[in-house]
């Protein structure tokens, strides 16, 4: 009889945590079997710091860690790089390009993509921020806009080039707006001779009445005030009606901008729609309390692709889900499989939420406590360093942050060759095929 195979799809926070938990359980309990992790990339991406790559604070390798190096201590785990094309749950197969992989237990952690709320054409005009490619594209387009503004004689064109619009007032939008404001007002202000980067116009558009609507209202107001102090034009109750080539249409005006970034929403990975399970209105899977798929007790789904009441779509939640399902799978190998209704339910432990607002300032909500300012920023920095994988990455990121804090200097201001030929107002649709989650 062959050893059981546990297949994990996606090496984001949930999938990677599941793999590491299983690796520990296999070593500790001397379980036999094979753990196979499949992802389209060969690295794990630390998405909470992606905005810093987009704004030249960090380089891509600082937050992208090779999956094989993370898991090398677990001999039972194999890593396979491949594009997942679909699933045949009845036959217990995961379909790749030109092949299929069988499994005994399946953990799905496919993650999410940028949602334009059904307006697919908007992706051509506003890039999301879900991948390293997105971050590099944003960074290159931002820097290229300043370069072009330095050369143009057309005042209207110069104003457009020095205008950045960020759509969405959640944590990513707030952090991105603050970082771009500091990039323009402090880092780039002495780099040019014919333009004044400090006069760059940065707009943050939010359809709702306040920023950070998942946080307590007080922190949303603090974030708004801090961003305004940085020079960000915060527009509340400003839903986007349409996006065009270099233009954002609001109910009362049209804004011309060379750079438009979309952080207004996420949607589950496209493969989620094809899975034979109920979905909620946003397309996320509805799962049993143990996180298994209805009708498929050996298939589990975690992270942004599932809808669990009271559980936000954030990395700590995905990690907790990964540990939970890994323990269920390991317990089944040790003690025999139990039906979903008799398995332990997933219990989310809320460890709080944080968001930075520029240099040395943040808002934090931990338990019943809310705080902001430098103390929140230090807490944010510490927690992110703890969760960042790899000693080298921790050391490099810490050095970059200290250097930036002391000097306002950023060293990742590179326009990538693949982006140099594109105008800042022309974008490619963001990659929506990632299997990270």
N, C-alpha and C positions, 0 to 999 in steps of 0.2 A: 504494500500500500504506500503510495507516494505521500510525502510530507505536505501538510496544508499550506496553501499559499495565501498570504494576505497582500492585497493589492491596494496601494494608496495612490490616488490620482490628484496631483497638485502638491507643490512644495512651498506653499505659502505658510503662514503662521499655523493654521490648523493642521495641514498635512504633515508639516515638518515636526510639529509637536507630537502628533500621533506616531510618527515613525520613531522618534527618539524614546517615547514612552514604551513602545513595543520592544525596542532594542534593550531597554533597561529590564523590562519584565522577562524577556527571553533569557538574558544573562543571569538574572537573579533566581529565576524559577527553573532554569535549565529546560525551557520549552524547546520543542523541535518544530521546524517549519521554515518557510521562506517569507521574507518581507520584501516586496518589490515596490519601489517608489518611482512613479513616472511623472515627468514634467517636460514641457516644451523648451525650457531653458536649462542650463547646467548650473544655475545659481539661485540662491534664495535671496529675495529682494526685501530689504527692510523698508517697507513702504512709508512708515511715519516720517522718515527723513527724506522722502523723495522730493519734497518741495525745496529742500536745501540744495539738491543737485540742480534743480530747475533755475535757482537764483544764484548759482555760482558759489555757494557756501561750501559745498562738498563735491567731490568727484564721484562718478558712478561706482568704481571699485570700493569706495569707502563703505557703501551700504549694500553691496552685492557680494555674497559669500558663496564660494563653490559648494554645491550640495554634497559632493563626495567627501570633501574635507570635513564637513560638519558631521557626517555619519561614518567616518572611517573607523571609529572605535567599535562599531557594531557589526560583527562578522556575518550576522544573519540578514543584514539589509543589503539589497542590491539596488542600484540606481540606474534608471534607463531614461535617456533623453528621447522624446518622441512626441509627435502631435496626435492627440486623441481625437478620433473622428466620430465616435459614437459608442453606444453600449447595447449589448444583447443580454439583458438581465436574466431572461429565461434560460439561456444557454450558459450563463455565468462567464461572459466574455467581454473584454474591453477591446474596442476596435481601434487600431492604429493605422497609419498609412502603410498598406500592403501586408498587414499581419494582424493577428488577434492574440490577446493574452488571456488565458484562463485564470480564474481565481476561486477561492473557497469563501473568503470574506473580502468585501470591497468597502473602502472608505473614500468617499468623494469629497474633495476639497478644491473645487474648481474656481472659487473666487468670484469676482465681479468685474464688470466693465463699466465704462462711462455711459450713463443714460442721458439721452437728449429728448426723452419723453415723446418718442415716436417721430421726432423731426430728424430723420436720418441725414438729410442734406446739411444740417447744421454742423456736423462733424467736419465738413470741408472748411469751415470758417473759424471754428473754435476748438482748439486741441484740449483733450482731457489730460488728467495726470494720474495714470494708473501703471505706467511702465517706465523703465529707464529710457526707452526710445522717446516717450512723451516728454520726459524731463529734459533730455538733451535737445529736443526740438524746441521746447519753450526757451531754454537758455540761449540757444543759437539765434532764435528769432528776436529775442529781446536785445541781445548784444548787436545783432546785425542792424536792428532799427536805429540804435544810437549811431552806428557807423554811417548809415545812409543819411541820417539827419545832419551829421557833421558836414556832409558834402553837398546837400541839396540847396538850391537858391530859392526854391518855392516855399513860401512861408506856410501856406496851407498844408502842403505835404509834410513839412517839418513838424507841424503841430500834430498831424495824424501819426507820424512815426514816434513821437514822444508821448503817445497816449496808449495806456494799457487798461483793458477792461477785464475784470475777473467776475464771472457770473457764479453766484452761490456763496452765501454767508455762513457756511458751516466751518468746522475746524480747518479744513484744507484751504478754503478761500481766505479765511482770516490770516492764517500763517503765511500764505503766499503773498497776500497784499502787503503785510508788514515787511516781509523779506525783500520784495521788489522796491518798496519805498526806501528802505535803507540802502539797497544796492544803488539806487539813483541818487539819493541825497548825500550819501557819505562815501561810498566806494568809488563811484565813477565821477564825482564832482570835479576832480582835478585832472581827469584823463583827456578831456577834449578842449579845443581852443575856440571853436565857432558856435558851440551850443552850450547851454547850461543844463546839465542833467538834473539839477535840483528842481528845475521847472517842469520836469516830466509830470504828466497827469496820470494818476492811478485811481481808477474807479472800482469800487466793490459794490456789485448790484445784488440785492437780496429781495426776493418777492414778498417775504413775510415782514412782520412789524419789527423784528429785531434779529440780531446776529446770534449765532450759536444756540439755536432753538432747543437743542438737547440738554443744554446747561441751564442752571438756575438763571432767572431773568437778570439778577444783579450782575452776574458775570458777563452776560451778553452786553449790558450797558457799559461795563468796564472796557470790554474789548472795543466797542464802538468809539469810546472816548480816546483810548490809546491810539487807535488807528488814525483818528482825526488829528491827533497831536503829531503823528508822523507825516501828515500831509495827504492821507488817503481820503478821497471823496467817497464817503459811505452813502449809498442810496438805498434806503429801506422802502418797502412797498413799491418796488420797481421791477415788475415782471417783464421778462424779455418777450416781445411779440414776434420778432423775426431776427434772423442773422443773415447777413450778406457778406460779400467780399469786402472786408475791412469796415463793416458797419454793424452796429447793434441798434435795433429798433425797439424803443420803449413806448409806452402809451402816449407820452407827451413830447418826445424828441427822438432824433436819430443821432447816435454818437459815432463819429469816425475814429477808428483805432487800428493801428497796424498790428497790434497784438491783442487777441481775445482768447482768454483761457476759461474753460468750462469746468466748474467744480460743483455743479448744482445737483448732481444726483448720480446714483449707481444703479446698475441692473445686474441680475445674476448672469453668469456665463451663458452664452447662447446654447450650449449643449444641455443646459438645465431644462429647457422647454421640451426636449424630446424624451425625457425620462418618464416612464409610465407611473406617475404618482400625481396626486393633487397639487395644485399650485395656488398661491394667493394672487391678488390683483396685480402685484408687481412682478409676478413670474417666479417668485421664490417657492421652493418646495415646502410642502406641509408634511411634517414627519411625526412619528410616534414620540412620546415623551423620552424614550431612550435614544432618540435621533436616528432610528432605523426607518427605512422607507416602508410604507404600508404595502403588505403583500410580499415583501422581500426582507425577511428577518436577518439575512446575512449582508445586507447593504446599508451603509450608514452615510449620511450627508451632514456636513458641518460648514461653519463659516458663513460668508455672505450669501451663499446660494440657498440657505434655508430660512424659514420664517418660524421663529420660536417666540412666543409672547414674553415681553419684558426683556428680551436680549438684544442689545444694539449690535449693529454691524461694525464692530471694532476688533482690533487684533487680540486684545485679552480674552474676548468672548470666544473667538475662533480657537485660541490656544486651550481654553478650558474644555471646549467641545472635543478637541483632538485628544486630550488626556482621557476624557470620559469614554469615548468610543474605543480607544486603544485598550483601556482596562476591561471593557466588555468583551472585546475579541480575545484578549489574553485569558480572561476568566473562563470563556467558553472552551479554550484549548485545555485549561487546567481541570475544569470541573464538569465540562459538558455544556452544551448550548441550552439556554432557557428561552421560552417564547417572549416576545417583546413586552407583554403585559406584566411579566414577572421579573423583568430586569430593573435595576436601579434607574430612576428618572434623572435626566440631566438637571442639575441645579446651578444656576448662574450666580456667581459671587461677584457683586459689583465692586470693583476696586477703584472706581472713580474715572474722571476724564480730565484731560488737560489740553491746552492749546497755547502756543507761544504767540506773542504779539511784538515782533521785532526784537531788538537787542536787549537782553537782560530783563525781559518782562513776559509774564504769562498769566493765565488764569487757570485755576485748579479747583476741582470738585471731588473731594475724597470723603466718602461716607456722608456725614451731615455737615462737614466742614467745607467752607469755600474760602479761598484766599487768592491773592493776586500780587503782581509786582515781582521784585527780585527773588523773594522766597519761593514763589510758585515756579519761577524760571529755574532755580537751582534744583527744585524737586523734579521738574520736567527733565532737565539735563541728566540728573542722576538715574532716573528710571529708564530713560532711553539708552544710556550707556550700559545699564545692567542687562537689558534685553537684547542689545546688539550682540550678535554672535561673533566670536573670534577676538583674541587678545590684540592682534594687529589692528583690527578695525576699531576697537575701543580706543587704543592709543592714538591712532591717526585722527579719529573724529574729535577726541578730547583736545589734542594739540591744535587742530583747526579752529575749534570753538574758542580756546584760550587766545590764540593769535588774533582771531577776528574781534574778540571782545576788547583786547588791549589796543589794537591798531586800526580797526575797521578795515583790515586788509583781507581780500578774498583772492585765492590763487587759482580758482577753476574757471577763469573768464576766457574760455576757449570756444571759438566758433568751429564746430566740427565740419570737416570737408564735405560730408554728405549733405549738409544743410546750407552751405555757402551760396549755392547757385539759386536758391529759392528766395523769392521776395518775402519780406515779413508778413505780407498780407495774403500769402498763398500757403495753404497747409494741406498735408495729407491726412486722411482719416486716421484716427488713433487705432492702434492694434487691438482687435477685440477677440483674438484667438488665444489669449494667455490661459494657461491652466494653473495659474497661481491662485492661491486662496488661503 
